[in-house]
Amino acid sequence: MSDAVLGATDAAASGEPHITEPVAYDAILLAGFGGPEGQDDVIPFLRNVTRGRGIPEERLEEVAHHYRHFGGVSPINDQNRQLKAAMEAELAARGIDLPVLWGNRNWDPYLRDALVEANERGYTKLIAIATSAYSSYSSCRQYREDFAIALDETSLFGHISIDKVRQFFDHPGFVTPFIDGVRDGLTKVLADNPGIDLFSEVEILFSTHSIPSTDAAKSGPAERGFGEGGAYAAQHHAVAEVVIESVKRELALEGELAWQLVYQSRSGPPSMPWLEPDINDAIAELPARGIRAVVIVPLGFVSDHMEVLWDLDNEATESAEENKLYSVRVPTPGTHSAYVTGLIDLVLERRDGVPVEERPAMTDLGPWYDVCRPGCCENVRLGFKPALSGLQP
């Protein structure tokens, strides 16, 4: 089956869902989305992001406004620099000699740059972490395709092997920061709104990036039968439920907290169905139900990048104000100690070949696969392209 898992180590080339054979990795590859770091970078960056999608220049200019509002600088690169440093500190604290390389899909430093560095330093076995926790084309498979492209561009196929840690949506390291954030957010709502009823006057909005409905339906293995929203929606719902129940225990709440999963940042044409409801539409409906406050939870995001700063801190917050709702936005994991520790634990799962039953997962959906299953997370419009860390296609 070695040809069925491109660019994999010998252990992962078996194609098994979970790899329990130890692998002596040489380095960690931290794979980011990338972002502009100046006004002149904005449009070229957006062209990179939308390449092959036929997005008109005028639409790019509309999105560019979000970046230009912040001086043309996306916070995402600095956040990944901070995450890389935090991971290196955690590795050093544990006495683990494992370098961290960083490369982006859409801007400097590119994935190909990280692979060139790896080759120069004599590294042949990399374990990758994509800075995205859930299963879909854009949040998993596209990273895997870009690993294949980077190996091809650098002519390093056969010289460097790349495995990838499982999607970590339900790993305690990712979920714990949201539990902390929702708990603290509700505490702030109570402090700033004396007499408010948490059960009838507060709504918790778990927000994530909308994706085309056709892509959502294809997310995750077809045989799991996740339904219209696919694994992408199912994973978010499952994590939100865990967060809610954990917060109720920590705050000793006996009633039912009101919450819903909402979506943001859609970019496709109006004729193309995307996952709904939009967070702003959801907010507009809350006053009629007697809601006085909202807790906004960026459940789909690992750091405070542009979609969080603009779409939530700007647009969603304005929607709440227009509807006379008190609002508080929960932090993303960022460099939260639990998140950093969790990422290193995910690497050690693969390095040490940890048995599946010993791997932590806070929902019944996980622990997710080490090697993605055939046909997982298809892009319906573009079809299958070569991808690493998964069985073909």
SULMORA-V224830 format. One line per field, one symbol per residue. phi: phi as a letter, one per 40 degrees, with the letter a starting at -180 (. if undefined). psi: psi as a letter, one per 30 degrees, with the letter a starting at -180 (. if undefined). Layout:
BEGIN
phi = ???
psi = ???
END
This chain:
BEGIN
phi = .cccbcgccdccccgcdbcbccbcccacbcbbcgacbidccccdcccccbdgbgccdccccccddcccdbggbccccccccccdccccccccccgbcacbbbabcbadccdccccccccccgcbbbbcbccacbbaccbaccccccccccccccfbdgbbbbbbcccbdbcdcccddccdccdcccccdcccbdgccccbbbbbbcbaccbddccccccgcdccgcgdcgcdcccccccdcccdcccdcccfcbccccaacbbagcbccdcccbcbccdcccccccdccgcbabbcbcccbcaccccccccbcbcccccccccfbcbbbcccdfbddcccdcccccccdcccgcddcbccacbccbccccbccdgcfccccbgcbdacfaccc
psi = geffjkglleefffgkekjgkkkikflkjjjlelllgleffeeeeeeeegkffhkleeeeeeefeeeffgggjkfeeeeeeeeeeeeeeeeeffgkijljkkkleflkkleeeeeeeeeeggkfjkjkjkhkflkleffdeeeeefeeeeeeeghgkfekkjlkllkgegkeeeeeeeeeeeeeeeeeeeefikfkjfffgkkkjjklkllkeeeefgklkeffhfaefaeeeeeeeeeeeeeeeeeeeeghkfakkkllklllgkgllffjklkllkeeeeeffeefggkfkkjkjifgkfliaefeeefefdeeeeeeefghkkkkkkllecgkeeeeeeeeeeefeeefhkkefgkkkglffaklkejklkgkhkjeefaklkklhlkk.
END
